[in-house]
């Protein structure tokens, strides 16, 4: 299937990263081509070519002021993109709510661990183990780990013949 022309619609026009950079620069107001060239570090013909594409799809407007041409965004032309992306907003909302729940759980765990800080003691453990099984409350079982975590940490365990383990060779 043939690829759509970049000037067919706003979706195709903003697919190019340099055009999005130009549009980002225009969010601060009108700018002449030379200012965009300096700001983006591109050659003037390249910036002019990108502006032409954006102008043809209606994403930017141009007006002459003396010898300068000033470009500005036309947000109405971007409405189809906004409308399309908005249809996915519910997915982001659900993900952010789930993330908020996880953060709340972590805050509660942190609060509970700080409340009993005076009752915690350090148990002998190998240096490759994670902190959760190392720190244990003397009157309760070890804290549970989060899904997807390991009590042994990444990578293989060192051999028992090497140094650095706890005294007496207990692992």
C-alpha positions as CSV (number, residue, x, y, z in Angstrom):
1,X,0.0,0.0,0.0
2,X,1.3,3.4,-0.9
3,X,2.2,5.8,1.8
4,X,0.0,8.9,2.2
5,X,1.5,12.2,1.2
6,X,2.9,14.3,4.1
7,X,0.5,17.1,3.0
8,X,-2.6,14.9,3.1
9,X,-3.5,15.7,6.6
10,X,-2.2,16.9,10.0
11,X,-1.4,13.4,11.1
12,X,1.1,12.9,8.4
13,X,2.5,16.4,8.7
14,X,3.3,16.1,12.4
15,X,4.7,12.6,12.0
16,X,8.1,14.2,11.2
17,X,10.0,15.1,14.4
18,X,11.5,18.3,13.0
19,X,8.0,19.6,12.2
20,X,6.9,18.8,15.8
21,X,9.9,20.8,17.0
22,X,8.9,23.7,14.8
23,X,5.3,23.5,16.2
24,X,6.7,23.4,19.8
25,X,8.7,26.5,19.1
26,X,5.5,28.2,17.8
27,X,3.6,27.5,20.9
28,X,5.3,30.6,22.4
29,X,3.8,32.8,19.7
30,X,4.6,34.1,16.2
31,X,8.2,33.7,15.0
32,X,10.0,34.6,11.8
33,X,11.8,31.9,9.8
34,X,15.2,33.2,10.8
35,X,14.4,32.9,14.5
36,X,13.2,29.3,13.9
37,X,16.4,28.5,12.0
38,X,18.5,29.8,14.9
39,X,16.4,28.1,17.6
40,X,16.4,24.7,15.9
41,X,19.9,24.8,14.4
42,X,18.7,23.8,11.0
43,X,19.5,25.3,7.6
44,X,17.0,27.9,6.4
45,X,15.8,25.8,3.4
46,X,15.0,22.9,5.6
47,X,12.9,25.0,8.0
48,X,11.1,26.7,5.1
49,X,10.3,23.3,3.6
50,X,8.9,22.0,6.9
51,X,6.9,25.2,7.3
52,X,5.5,24.8,3.8
53,X,4.2,21.3,4.7
54,X,2.7,22.6,7.9
55,X,1.1,25.5,6.1
56,X,-0.4,23.2,3.4
57,X,-2.2,21.1,6.0
58,X,-3.3,24.3,7.9
59,X,-1.2,23.6,11.0
60,X,0.5,27.0,10.8
61,X,-0.6,30.3,9.4
62,X,1.7,32.9,7.9
63,X,1.5,36.7,7.7
64,X,3.8,39.2,6.1
65,X,5.1,42.0,8.2
66,X,7.4,44.2,6.2
67,X,10.1,42.0,4.9
68,X,9.5,39.2,7.3
69,X,7.1,36.3,7.2
70,X,5.7,35.5,10.7
71,X,4.5,32.0,11.4
72,X,2.0,31.0,14.1
73,X,0.2,27.8,15.1
74,X,-3.3,27.2,13.9
75,X,-4.7,25.0,16.8
76,X,-8.0,24.3,14.9
77,X,-6.1,22.3,12.3
78,X,-4.8,20.0,15.1
79,X,-8.2,19.3,16.5
80,X,-8.5,16.0,14.6
81,X,-5.3,14.8,16.3
82,X,-6.6,15.9,19.7
83,X,-9.9,14.2,19.2
84,X,-8.3,10.9,18.1
85,X,-5.8,10.9,21.0
86,X,-8.6,11.8,23.5
87,X,-10.3,8.6,22.7
88,X,-7.4,6.8,24.5
89,X,-7.5,9.0,27.6
90,X,-9.6,6.4,29.5
91,X,-6.6,4.0,29.2
92,X,-4.2,6.5,30.7
93,X,-6.7,7.3,33.5
94,X,-7.0,3.7,34.5
95,X,-3.2,3.3,34.4
96,X,-2.6,6.4,36.5
97,X,-5.2,5.2,39.1
98,X,-3.4,1.9,39.3
99,X,-0.1,3.7,39.8
100,X,-1.7,5.9,42.5
101,X,-2.9,2.7,44.3
102,X,0.7,1.2,44.2
103,X,2.2,4.5,45.5
104,X,-0.4,4.6,48.3
105,X,0.5,1.0,49.3
106,X,4.2,1.9,49.3
107,X,3.6,4.9,51.5
108,X,1.7,2.8,53.9
109,X,4.4,0.2,54.1
110,X,7.0,2.9,54.6
111,X,4.9,4.5,57.4
112,X,4.5,1.1,59.1
113,X,8.2,0.3,58.9
114,X,9.1,3.7,60.4
115,X,6.7,3.2,63.3
116,X,8.4,0.0,64.4
117,X,11.9,1.2,63.6
118,X,13.1,0.8,67.2
119,X,12.0,-2.8,67.3
120,X,14.0,-3.9,64.2
121,X,17.2,-5.7,64.3
122,X,19.7,-6.7,61.7
123,X,20.1,-10.4,60.9
124,X,23.2,-11.9,59.3
125,X,22.7,-12.1,55.5
126,X,24.8,-12.4,52.4
127,X,25.6,-9.1,50.7
128,X,23.6,-10.1,47.5
129,X,20.3,-10.4,49.3
130,X,17.7,-7.6,49.1
131,X,16.9,-5.5,52.2
132,X,13.4,-6.9,52.7
133,X,14.5,-10.3,54.1
134,X,17.5,-8.9,55.9
135,X,15.5,-6.5,58.1
136,X,13.0,-8.4,60.2
137,X,10.8,-7.5,63.1
138,X,11.6,-9.9,65.9
139,X,8.0,-10.8,66.7
140,X,6.6,-11.1,63.1
141,X,7.4,-12.8,59.9
142,X,9.5,-11.3,57.2
143,X,7.8,-8.6,55.1
144,X,6.4,-9.8,51.8
145,X,8.1,-8.7,48.6
146,X,6.3,-7.0,45.7
147,X,5.4,-9.1,42.7
148,X,8.2,-9.4,40.2
149,X,11.0,-8.9,42.8
150,X,13.5,-11.5,44.1
151,X,15.0,-11.9,47.5
152,X,18.3,-12.9,46.0
153,X,18.6,-10.0,43.6
154,X,19.9,-10.2,40.1
155,X,22.6,-12.5,38.9
156,X,24.1,-15.7,40.2
157,X,25.1,-16.1,43.8
158,X,28.8,-16.1,44.6
159,X,30.4,-19.4,45.5
160,X,30.5,-20.4,49.2
161,X,34.3,-20.7,49.0
162,X,34.8,-17.0,48.4
163,X,35.2,-14.3,51.1
164,X,32.6,-11.7,51.9
165,X,30.0,-14.1,53.3
166,X,28.9,-14.1,56.9
167,X,31.1,-15.5,59.5
168,X,30.8,-19.3,60.0
169,X,29.9,-19.9,56.3
170,X,26.1,-19.6,57.0
171,X,24.2,-18.5,53.9
